[in-house]
Amino acid sequence: MNHKILLVEDETAISDMVKGQFVKEGFEVVPAFDGEEALEIFARDTFDLILLDLMLPKLDGMEFLKIIREKSMVPVLIMSAKDGDLDKALGLGFGADDYIAKPFSMIELTARVKAAIRRATHYSTTEQKQETQLLTVGELTLDLDNFSLRKRGQEVKLTAKEFQILKLFLSHPSRVYTKAQIYSFVWEDEYYGDENVINVHMRRLREKIEDDPSSPKYIKTLWGIGYKLGEF
């Protein structure tokens, strides 16, 4: 079965280049050149992944992502020429799965797209077959069957990546993880050295689970090494 990609990019030259590459790889690619057109296409079709530029006419990439996340968890890979932390934080906070800065190599983009689709397929087929299991630490209870988190009995909404990161730490409470290891286990892909992807996810996860994110007790930072679960 050919995988279908929605390519949302307003620069024709980039759109044509990316589409050509993925068509050669056997993908079906549907291009959109502004946010409103992308919404219309998304509403009437089903896609395995969205490649999304942030700077779009009519409706920008952030608004587009926010709208579709209300109804779909389709993998989204952000492409942007702006390399600031703000864009990454906002994009990932709205539920994007990954980020690649322009200019990018087609080899890296292709690898990331294939990995994202592979992760999404694995997540929907394998994870849902697990027996009901709860992981508890402190005031947090992670339900592996229902993909949910509760803190003091109250539900805490996590993105898929935040859930997988927390599951990693709760499943191996004594282990220290480097950023490269976290990326390898959660993204199931080669680590490209972009620390901001990990930093943004970790910061937003802490904002949701910690009483004081600036002084975390659940996920501790070991400076120069990585992260580990706090002791309870």
NORVENNOR-V268030 format. One record per pair of residues at least 6 apart in sequence whose C-alpha atoms are under 6 Angstrom apart, sorted by the first residue. I is the first residue (numbers start at 1). J is the second residue. D is the distance in whole Angstrom. If there is no record, write none. Layout:
# NORVENNOR-V268030
I;J;D
I;J;D
This chain:
# NORVENNOR-V268030
2;27;6
3;27;5
3;48;6
4;27;6
4;28;5
4;29;6
4;47;5
4;48;5
5;29;5
5;47;6
5;48;6
5;49;5
5;50;6
6;30;5
6;50;5
7;30;6
7;31;5
7;51;5
8;32;5
8;33;6
8;51;6
8;52;5
8;53;6
9;15;6
9;33;5
9;53;5
10;33;4
10;34;6
32;38;5
34;56;5
34;57;5
35;59;4
35;60;6
36;59;6
49;74;6
49;75;5
49;76;6
50;76;5
51;77;5
52;78;5
52;79;6
53;78;6
53;79;5
53;80;6
54;61;4
54;80;6
66;94;6
75;97;6
76;96;5
76;97;5
77;97;6
77;98;5
77;99;6
78;99;5
79;100;5
79;101;6
80;101;5
80;102;6
81;101;6
81;102;5
89;200;6
132;145;5
133;144;5
134;142;6
134;143;5
135;141;6
135;142;5
139;151;5
139;152;5
140;150;6
140;151;5
141;149;6
141;150;5
142;148;6
142;149;5
149;155;6
149;156;5
150;156;6
162;205;6
169;229;6
173;229;6
176;227;6
176;228;5
177;226;5
177;227;5
178;225;6
178;226;4
180;191;6
206;213;5
207;213;5
210;216;6
217;230;6
218;229;6
218;230;5
219;228;6
219;229;5
219;230;6
220;227;6
220;228;5
220;229;6
220;230;6
221;227;5
